[in-house]
Amino acid sequence: MMELRHIRRDRRAQVGLLVNPLMFLLVASGRDGDIPGSHVPAANQVIGGGIASVIFLAAMTWLPQQLANDREDGTLLRLRGTPGGIPAYLLSKVVALTGTALITVAVLLISGTLLTDATLPTDISRWMTLLWVLFLGLAALAPLGAAIGAVLPSSREAVALLSLPVFGLIFISGVFYPMNQMPRWLQTAGEVFPLAWMAKGVRSALLPDSALTAETGHSWQHLQTAGALTAWLLAALLVAPSLLRRAARQQSGSRLSARREFATHRS
């Protein structure tokens, strides 16, 4: 909750929250025509994929930066001697990520409805689909982002190291263009990762069934979506706590002082 209060008071953090929804909103506003084989505006596809992507970006860039920064400032060092410190710390980061992600989702969903041809879910079952996809996706991505943050060299290098692979995954996950228009090997590569399944799940909540002409398998594949996200959740839960404990064990007062002295000289 402290992170959420910090964001509420920090204007730069608030602006940062709006950058990603604005990017997808601008792309959607510039898309003309319909999804191939349907009468559904192409902007709807971008908004649906963008909602999944803002969660993905928060988990894969914001959260690792937070973890790397906490490792550098000694937070993980202090947690090393606290019973249950690492699990409690990870839970607090998941709560902060959930809050920031849901804010960006709400901004993109509402602004997309007001400023483009995108629509809200039309019935309770579609709202329920949107909720379980978002929360299962968040549950899978949060420990994964934490694991990445535990092994990053530094918070300063986080953006540089993560930007290319993260935006590459967005490109091959059917966010901007239908996946079935991509080469088959690229479709297969995209479906290995959770974003493609999240984006498809969100589209299934927002788009009518006539848009299935542009989906792989011509089906929303809810069972496969749940299975893929659950598999990533279990894998991340196995890896993240051990990586965080190892990162905490590697910290020492002398290493922390050396990093601070080095950072001071660099600045």
N, C-alpha and C positions, 0 to 999 in steps of 0.2 A: 504493500500500500504506500510505502514511502516513495517508491519510484513513480507511482501515479500522481502523488501530491507534487513531486518535483516537476513532472511534465506540466501539471496544471499551472504551476507558477513560473515556468521557464518559457519565455516567448519563442526562443530559438527551437526548443523541443516541439512546441506546438506547430511552428512553421514546418519543421521536419516531418511531422505526421501528415501534413497536407500535401507534401510534394508528390508522393507516389500515387494517391488517388487522382491528383490533378493531371499527372502524366497519362494515366489510362483514360481519363475523361477527355483529354485533348485528342488522343488517338481515336477514341470512339466518335467524337464529334466530326472528325475528318473522314470517317468511313461512309462511303455512299453505297447504294445498292442493297441487295438482299443476300442472305446466306445462300450459297449455291443449292439449287433444287428446291427452294422454298420461297415464301413471301415474307420471311422474317428479316427485319433490318439487320445488316451486318454489325451495326453498332451494338446490338444486344449481345452478340458473341464476345465482343471486346469487354463490355462491362462485366459479363459473367466470368470471363477469364481473369479480368483485372481484380475482381473481388478475391479470388483465390490467390492471385499474385501478390496483393498487398500483405496478406498474411505470410506468404512465403518469404517476401522481402524482409518483413519484420523479424521473422525467426532466423533467417540466414544472414542478415547483416546487422540489424540493431542488437539482437541478443548476443551474438558472438563478440561484438564490440564491448558490450557491457561486461561480459565474462572476462575478456582480456584486460579491460581496465581495472576490474576488481582484483585480478591477479597481480597487476602492477602496483596498485596502491596498498596492498597488504591485507585486503579483506579476506582472501582465501587463506592466508597465513594465520589470521586470527581464528578462522573457523576450524583449523586443523586440530586444535585442542578442545573444541566444543562438542560434547556428546550430541549426536544427531545434527550437527551443524551443516554438513553438506546437503543432506536431504531437505532440511528446512530452507536452506539457501536456494536450492533448485526449485522448490515449490514457490518461493517468493518471486523468482524470476518468471516462472510460468504464469503466475497471477498478473504480473506486470505486463508480460507479453500479451496475455489474453485481453487485458484492458485496452492497450494501445491498438491491438489488431482490430478489435470490435469497433473502436472509434473510426478507424480508417475505412472499415467495411461499411459502416453506416453513412459516412460522408460520400463514398463512391456510389452506394446504392441509391441514396436520396438524390444526389446531384445528377446521377445518370438518368433517373426517372424524370427529373425536371427539365434537363437540358438536352437529352437525346431521346431516341425512340424506345429506350429500354423500359421494361415494365417490372413491377413487383410480382412476387409469386401470387398466383390467382386463387389459391385455395389453401386450406389448412395443411393438407398433405404435402404440398410443395414447400410451405413454410417449415414444416418438420424436416423435410429433406435438406433444405438449406441449413438448418441448425445442426443436424447430425453430421453433415459433411464438414461444416466449419469447425465444430468442436473436436471431431475426430482428427481432422487435419491439424488443428492446433496442438492436440495432444501428441501427435506423431512428430511434428516439427520442433516443438519446444525443447525436448531433450536432445534432439539432433543438433539444433543450434547451440545448445549448451556444450555438447561434445566438441563441436568445431571451435567454440570459443576457448575451450580448455587447452587446445593444442596450437592456437595462433601465436606467432612470435610476440606480437604487441598489438595494442588497440590502434596505433597509428597505421599499422600495415593491414589491418583487417579489411578495410574498404578496397584497397588495391588488390589484395589477394582474392577477395570474394566476388567482386563486381563482375568480372568476365564469366566465370562459371555460372553465377546466379542468373545473369541476363541471358546467357546461352540456353539455360534450361527453360526460361520463360519463352524463348523463341521457339523451341522444339516441342513445347507442351500444348500447342493448340490455342494459345491465348489470343494471338492476333489473326491467325488464319487457321482454317479447318485442318486438323491433323491428317484427314484422309486425302488431302491434296499434296502431302509431303511424300518423299520416297519411303518405301516400306521400312528400310533399315532405320530411318530417322524416326518413324513412328514407334518402332520397337524400342529405340533408345529412350525416347521421351516417356514411354509407359513404364520404364524401370523405376522412375522417380515419382515421388508423391504428388508433385504439382499437377501433372497431366490428369491424374485421377480426381484431385480436388476441383480443378477447373471444369471437368466434365460433370462432376456432381453438382456444382453450382449452376452450370448451364441447364441441367435437368430440372432445377427448381425454378429457373427464370424463363426458360424458353418453351414454346409449345412443342408438341411431338413432331410437328412438320419439320422442325429443324434437325431431326435425326438423319436427314439425307446427307448432312455434312459430318456426321459422327462415325468413327470407326466401329464396324460391326452393326451400324444402323440401329443401335440400342444404347440406352443410358447406362447399362451395366452397373446397376447399383450394388449388386452382390460383389462384383469384382472390385469396385471402388472401396467398399468396406473392407474387403480382404487385403487389398494392397496397403491401405492406410494402417490397418491393424498390424500388418507385418512390419511396416516401418516403425510403428510405435514400439513394438516388442523389441526390435533390434536396437532402437535408440535407448530404450530403458536399460538394456543390458550393457551398453557401452558408456553412456554418459556419466553415471555415478562413479565408475572406476576411473575414468579420465579426470574427473574433477578431484577425486581423492589423490590421484597421482600428481596433478598440478599443485594441490595444496602441500603434499609432502615435499615437492621440489622447492618450495619456498623456504627462505630463511631470512633472518634479519640482515645478514651481510649482503645477500643477493638483492634484497629490497633496497638497501642503502646504495649499493652500486648502481642499480638502475636509476634511482632518483638522481644520483650525481651525474650519471651519463646524460639523462634527460635535461638536467639543468645546463650542462655544457653545450648541448645541441641547440637549446633555445637561446 
